[in-house]
């Protein structure tokens, strides 16, 4: 899980403004500095420069990096993130985010179904979990009816004599 700490201490060479070097910012997020340079080249970051031309990152830049990382975790591409960061049009934002939200909902539903199945196995008192009626019910719900007579899956695959 990503944790953002925007409490910044100024370094000796930033004039007390409270900025970070590229290495310091990258270190806060466990990133390589070339990642931040790439994001800058893509127009995702716009760091200030000091008198020597070195990048200096402030609190807003920390927020932008955290936002980029969270959006990437959610499945957005860097080009989609760039589009989101440059648009103020609500319809465009919805057009970009709606399919990602649907994909996440699907992933969450699949993970919840898998967790229910695992918990069913954990809560089973039977020696062989596949013989547990509750576990079989969960499997049947997951697999759905297996034949036209609408028998639960667990009965449809019962051994025949």
C-alpha positions in Angstrom: 0.0 0.0 0.0 1.3 3.4 -0.9 1.7 5.9 1.9 2.3 9.6 1.3 4.3 11.7 3.7 4.3 15.3 2.6 6.2 16.6 5.6 9.3 17.8 3.9 12.5 19.1 5.4 14.5 21.5 3.4 18.0 20.5 2.5 21.0 22.9 2.9 21.1 23.9 -0.8 17.4 24.6 -1.5 17.4 28.0 0.2 15.0 26.7 2.9 12.1 26.3 0.5 11.4 22.7 1.4 12.1 20.9 -1.8 13.6 17.5 -2.7 16.2 16.5 -5.2 15.3 13.9 -7.8 17.1 11.2 -5.8 15.3 12.1 -2.6 11.9 12.1 -4.3 12.6 8.8 -6.0 13.8 7.3 -2.7 10.5 8.3 -0.9 8.6 6.1 -3.4 11.1 3.4 -4.0 11.5 4.5 -7.6 14.5 4.8 -9.9 15.4 8.4 -10.9 15.0 7.5 -14.5 11.3 6.8 -13.9 10.8 10.4 -12.7 12.7 11.7 -15.7 10.5 9.6 -18.0 7.3 10.9 -16.4 8.7 14.4 -16.8 9.4 13.8 -20.5 5.8 12.5 -20.9 4.5 15.7 -19.3 3.3 14.1 -16.1 5.7 16.0 -13.8 6.9 19.6 -14.0 9.6 20.1 -11.4 11.1 23.5 -10.6 14.8 24.0 -11.3 17.4 25.5 -8.9 20.1 28.0 -10.0 22.2 25.1 -11.2 19.4 23.6 -13.3 18.8 20.7 -11.0 15.3 19.5 -10.5 13.6 20.5 -7.2 10.4 18.8 -6.2 7.9 20.3 -3.8 4.8 19.1 -1.9 2.6 19.2 -5.1 5.1 17.0 -6.9 4.9 14.4 -4.1 1.1 14.4 -4.6 1.5 14.0 -8.3 3.9 11.1 -8.0 1.5 9.4 -5.5 -1.4 10.0 -7.8 0.5 8.5 -10.8 1.4 5.4 -8.7 -2.1 4.9 -7.5 -3.6 5.3 -11.0 -1.0 2.8 -12.4 -2.0 0.4 -9.6 -5.6 0.8 -10.8 -4.6 -0.2 -14.3 -4.4 3.1 -16.1 -1.7 3.6 -18.7 0.7 6.6 -18.5 -0.9 8.2 -21.5 -4.4 7.9 -19.9 -2.9 9.4 -16.7 -1.5 12.3 -18.8 -4.9 12.8 -20.4 -6.6 12.9 -17.1 -4.1 15.4 -15.7 -4.6 17.8 -18.6 -8.3 17.6 -19.0 -10.9 19.5 -17.1 -13.8 18.1 -19.2 -15.9 15.8 -17.1 -17.1 13.8 -20.1 -13.5 13.0 -21.1 -12.6 12.0 -17.6 -15.6 9.7 -17.4 -14.7 8.2 -20.8 -11.2 7.4 -19.5 -12.2 6.2 -16.1 -15.4 4.2 -16.8 -13.8 1.1 -18.4 -11.1 1.1 -15.7 -13.8 1.2 -13.0 -15.6 -1.7 -14.7 -12.5 -3.8 -14.9 -11.7 -3.1 -11.2 -15.3 -4.1 -10.3 -14.9 -7.4 -12.2 -11.5 -8.1 -10.5 -12.9 -7.3 -7.1 -15.9 -9.6 -7.7 -13.6 -12.5 -8.8 -11.4 -12.0 -5.8 -14.4 -11.9 -3.4 -15.7 -15.2 -5.0 -12.3 -16.8 -4.5 -12.1 -15.6 -0.9 -15.5 -17.0 -0.2 -14.4 -20.3 -1.5 -11.2 -20.3 0.5 -13.0 -19.3 3.6 -15.5 -22.1 3.0 -12.6 -24.5 3.0 -11.2 -22.9 6.1 -14.5 -23.2 8.0 -15.2 -26.8 6.9 -15.2 -29.4 9.7 -14.9 -32.3 7.3 -11.6 -34.2 6.9 -11.9 -34.0 3.1 -13.0 -30.4 2.2 -14.6 -31.7 -1.1 -17.1 -33.7 1.0 -18.3 -30.7 3.0 -21.9 -29.7 2.0 -21.2 -26.0 2.5 -18.0 -26.1 0.4 -19.9 -28.1 -2.3 -22.7 -25.4 -2.2 -20.0 -22.7 -2.8 -18.5 -24.7 -5.7 -22.0 -25.2 -7.2 -22.7 -21.5 -7.0 -19.4 -20.7 -8.6 -19.8 -23.2 -11.4 -23.5 -22.8 -12.0 -25.8 -25.6 -13.3 -24.0 -28.2 -15.3 -26.8 -29.9 -17.2 -30.4 -29.2 -18.4 -31.9 -30.8 -15.3 -30.3 -27.9 -13.3 -28.5 -30.2 -10.9 -25.9 -28.5 -8.8 -22.4 -29.1 -10.1 -21.4 -31.1 -7.0 -24.2 -33.7 -7.8 -23.5 -33.7 -11.5 -20.0 -34.9 -11.0 -20.8 -37.4 -8.3 -19.2 -40.8 -9.0 -21.4 -43.3 -10.8 -21.6 -47.0 -10.1 
